[in-house]
Amino acid sequence: MIFVCGFISAQDLNIVSYLKDIEAGKAEEIREKLPSLQKENPGSVNIRFLQAVLTENGDEALTRYEQFYIQHPENPYADAALYRVFSYYYSLGIYNKASEYLSKLKKEYPASPYIAFADRKIPDEIEDNGPEQKQVYTPPPPPPPVVKESEPVFEQRAAYAASKYTVQAGAFLNAANAGDLVKKIEKDGYPCEIFQKNVGGSLLNVVTIGNLKTEEEGDVIIQYLLARHKLKGRVVEK
């Protein structure tokens, strides 16, 4: 989602047309124009927001949005930047941080139209008791059945087609972190996949486990993730 604000300061560059072009799939074209826009409009706050929207690296984009709303709380795009920060943490499953930023959005920008998008149920965060209260390790349940490569291709496809759900183990801005989790999970005998999910124009690397016919089949995987990796998995539709 690209944020196009209707209230533009007369003292700064109007970037609405650029944001609309980005939403229309012309991000690369606007990215090429960015250096000249910065040169022609030195000190433009709105261009800083545009730069954040165009930032491809997820971690860097998150930093830009955080700095933007902190340093320019009166800017017309400040609430949009704050909403983007909330969206990142929510998509990553870091719900305590997501809740913190949602509260900021409601308190600091009560008239913001992004509250309607952000006001969703936030699951309970896993409590971390700290190093002094170590949890007793519980061996993970046996992995779910895996379709073997030796089975006929049409049977593998049929098994995949019959599945409706999977378990999301985590979502990462950094692809290397997603790959590390996959290696750990596969070492325990669980088959998993990585796919990319577009969140507000940036790609998250989502790790999923299993091809499930029912939501209940995901319980054993969720127990495994919590016991072995302290991750709060959740069943999602494929």
C-alpha positions as CSV (number, residue, x, y, z in Angstrom):
1,M,0.0,0.0,0.0
2,I,1.4,3.4,-1.0
3,F,0.3,6.3,1.2
4,V,-1.0,9.3,-0.7
5,C,-1.9,12.1,1.7
6,G,-4.6,14.7,0.9
7,F,-3.1,17.5,3.0
8,I,0.1,18.8,1.4
9,S,2.2,21.6,3.0
10,A,2.5,24.6,0.6
11,Q,6.1,25.0,1.8
12,D,7.3,21.6,0.6
13,L,7.3,19.6,-2.6
14,N,4.0,17.9,-3.6
15,I,5.0,14.2,-4.0
16,V,1.5,12.8,-4.5
17,S,2.0,12.3,-8.3
18,Y,5.3,10.4,-7.5
19,L,3.6,8.2,-4.9
20,K,0.8,7.4,-7.4
21,D,3.3,6.4,-10.0
22,I,5.1,4.1,-7.6
23,E,1.7,2.5,-6.8
24,A,1.2,2.1,-10.6
25,G,4.4,0.1,-10.8
26,K,6.8,2.9,-11.9
27,A,9.0,2.7,-8.8
28,E,12.2,2.3,-10.8
29,E,11.3,5.4,-12.9
30,I,10.8,7.5,-9.8
31,R,13.9,6.0,-8.2
32,E,16.0,7.4,-11.1
33,K,14.4,10.8,-10.7
34,L,15.1,10.9,-6.9
35,P,18.7,12.3,-7.1
36,S,17.6,15.3,-9.2
37,L,14.5,15.9,-7.0
38,Q,16.8,16.0,-3.9
39,K,19.2,18.4,-5.7
40,E,16.3,20.7,-6.8
41,N,14.6,20.6,-3.4
42,P,17.3,20.6,-0.7
43,G,16.0,20.1,2.8
44,S,12.6,18.7,1.5
45,V,11.0,16.6,4.2
46,N,8.5,15.1,1.8
47,I,11.3,13.8,-0.3
48,R,12.6,12.0,2.8
49,F,9.3,10.1,2.9
50,L,9.5,9.4,-0.8
51,Q,13.0,8.1,-0.3
52,A,11.8,5.7,2.4
53,V,9.0,4.4,0.1
54,L,11.6,3.7,-2.6
55,T,14.0,2.0,-0.2
56,E,14.3,-1.7,-1.2
57,N,16.2,-3.0,1.8
58,G,13.6,-3.8,4.4
59,D,15.8,-3.0,7.5
60,E,16.9,0.3,6.0
61,A,13.3,1.3,5.0
62,L,12.1,0.5,8.6
63,T,14.9,2.8,10.0
64,R,13.9,5.6,7.6
65,Y,10.3,5.4,8.6
66,E,11.1,5.4,12.3
67,Q,13.4,8.4,11.9
68,F,10.8,10.2,9.8
69,Y,7.9,10.2,12.2
70,I,10.2,10.9,15.2
71,Q,12.0,13.9,13.5
72,H,8.9,15.3,11.6
73,P,5.8,14.5,13.7
74,E,3.9,17.4,12.2
75,N,4.5,16.4,8.6
76,P,1.4,15.2,6.6
77,Y,3.1,11.8,6.1
78,A,4.1,11.2,9.7
79,D,1.1,9.0,10.4
80,A,1.7,7.0,7.2
81,A,5.3,6.4,8.3
82,L,4.2,5.3,11.7
83,Y,1.6,3.0,10.2
84,R,4.3,1.4,8.0
85,V,6.5,0.8,11.1
86,F,3.5,-0.9,12.8
87,S,2.9,-3.1,9.7
88,Y,6.5,-4.3,9.7
89,Y,6.5,-5.4,13.3
90,Y,3.0,-7.0,13.0
91,S,4.0,-9.0,9.9
92,L,7.2,-10.2,11.6
93,G,5.1,-11.4,14.5
94,I,6.7,-9.0,17.0
95,Y,3.3,-8.2,18.5
96,N,4.5,-6.3,21.6
97,K,6.3,-3.8,19.4
98,A,3.3,-3.7,16.9
99,S,1.0,-2.9,19.8
100,E,3.3,-0.1,21.0
101,Y,3.3,1.6,17.6
102,L,-0.5,1.1,17.2
103,S,-1.0,2.9,20.5
104,K,1.3,5.7,19.3
105,L,-0.7,6.0,16.1
106,K,-4.0,6.2,17.9
107,K,-2.8,8.6,20.5
108,E,-0.7,11.0,18.4
109,Y,-2.8,10.9,15.2
110,P,-6.4,10.1,16.3
111,A,-7.8,11.4,13.0
112,S,-5.5,9.3,10.9
113,P,-7.2,7.1,8.2
114,Y,-4.6,4.5,8.8
115,I,-6.0,3.5,12.2
116,A,-8.8,1.7,10.4
117,F,-6.1,-0.4,8.6
118,A,-4.0,-0.9,11.7
119,D,-6.7,-1.7,14.2
120,R,-6.6,-5.4,14.1
121,K,-6.4,-8.2,16.7
122,I,-2.9,-8.5,18.1
123,P,-2.1,-12.0,19.4
124,D,-0.6,-12.4,22.9
125,E,3.2,-12.3,22.8
126,I,5.2,-15.3,24.0
127,E,6.5,-14.4,27.5
128,D,10.3,-14.6,27.9
129,N,11.2,-15.3,31.5
130,G,14.8,-14.5,30.9
131,P,18.0,-16.5,31.4
132,E,17.5,-16.9,35.1
133,Q,14.3,-19.0,34.6
134,K,15.4,-21.5,32.0
135,Q,12.6,-23.5,30.4
136,V,12.8,-27.3,30.6
137,Y,13.4,-28.5,27.1
138,T,10.6,-30.7,25.7
139,P,11.6,-33.0,22.8
140,P,9.7,-31.9,19.7
141,P,6.8,-34.1,18.4
142,P,7.6,-36.3,15.5
143,P,7.5,-34.5,12.1
144,P,4.4,-34.7,10.0
145,P,4.4,-37.2,7.1
146,V,6.4,-36.1,4.1
147,V,5.6,-37.0,0.5
148,K,8.7,-38.9,-0.6
149,E,10.5,-38.1,-3.9
150,S,10.3,-41.7,-4.9
151,E,6.5,-41.5,-5.1
152,P,5.0,-40.8,-8.5
153,V,4.9,-37.1,-9.4
154,F,1.1,-37.1,-9.9
155,E,0.7,-38.4,-6.3
156,Q,3.0,-35.6,-5.0
157,R,1.0,-33.0,-6.8
158,A,-2.3,-34.5,-5.6
159,A,-1.1,-34.4,-2.0
160,Y,-0.1,-30.8,-2.4
161,A,-3.3,-29.8,-4.1
162,A,-5.3,-31.4,-1.3
163,S,-3.6,-29.3,1.3
164,K,-5.3,-26.0,2.3
165,Y,-3.2,-24.8,5.2
166,T,0.3,-24.5,6.4
167,V,2.1,-23.2,9.5
168,Q,3.9,-19.9,9.4
169,A,7.0,-20.2,11.5
170,G,8.4,-16.7,11.0
171,A,8.7,-13.7,8.6
172,F,12.0,-11.9,8.1
173,L,13.2,-8.8,6.3
174,N,16.6,-10.4,6.0
175,A,16.6,-13.5,3.7
176,A,19.7,-14.9,5.4
177,N,17.8,-15.1,8.7
178,A,14.9,-16.9,7.0
179,G,17.4,-19.4,5.5
180,D,19.0,-20.0,8.9
181,L,15.6,-20.9,10.4
182,V,14.9,-23.3,7.5
183,K,18.2,-25.1,8.1
184,K,17.4,-25.6,11.8
185,I,13.9,-26.8,11.1
186,E,14.9,-29.2,8.3
187,K,17.7,-30.6,10.5
188,D,14.9,-31.6,12.9
189,G,13.2,-33.5,10.1
190,Y,10.5,-31.0,9.2
191,P,10.0,-30.0,5.5
192,C,9.6,-26.2,5.0
193,E,9.5,-23.5,2.4
194,I,10.3,-19.9,2.0
195,F,8.2,-17.5,0.0
196,Q,8.2,-13.8,-0.4
197,K,5.3,-11.6,0.8
198,N,4.9,-8.0,-0.2
199,V,4.3,-5.8,2.8
200,G,3.8,-2.1,1.9
201,G,6.1,-2.3,-1.0
202,S,8.9,-4.3,0.7
203,L,9.4,-8.0,0.6
204,L,9.3,-10.2,3.7
205,N,10.8,-13.8,3.6
206,V,8.1,-16.0,5.1
207,V,9.0,-19.5,6.4
208,T,6.2,-22.1,6.4
209,I,6.1,-25.7,7.4
210,G,3.8,-28.5,6.1
211,N,1.0,-29.0,3.7
212,L,-2.1,-29.5,5.8
213,K,-5.6,-30.5,5.0
214,T,-7.1,-29.1,8.3
215,E,-6.1,-26.4,10.8
216,E,-5.9,-29.0,13.5
217,E,-3.0,-30.8,11.8
218,G,-0.9,-27.8,12.5
219,D,-1.1,-28.2,16.3
220,V,1.9,-30.6,16.4
221,I,4.0,-28.3,14.4
222,I,3.1,-25.3,16.6
223,Q,4.1,-27.3,19.7
224,Y,7.4,-28.2,18.1
225,L,8.2,-24.6,17.2
226,L,7.4,-23.4,20.7
227,A,9.4,-26.2,22.5
228,R,12.4,-26.2,20.2
229,H,12.8,-22.7,18.9
230,K,10.6,-20.5,21.2
231,L,8.7,-19.4,18.1
232,K,4.9,-18.8,18.1
233,G,3.8,-20.4,14.9
234,R,0.3,-20.0,13.5
235,V,-1.8,-21.9,10.9
236,V,-2.5,-19.9,7.8
237,E,-4.3,-20.6,4.5
238,K,-2.0,-21.3,1.6
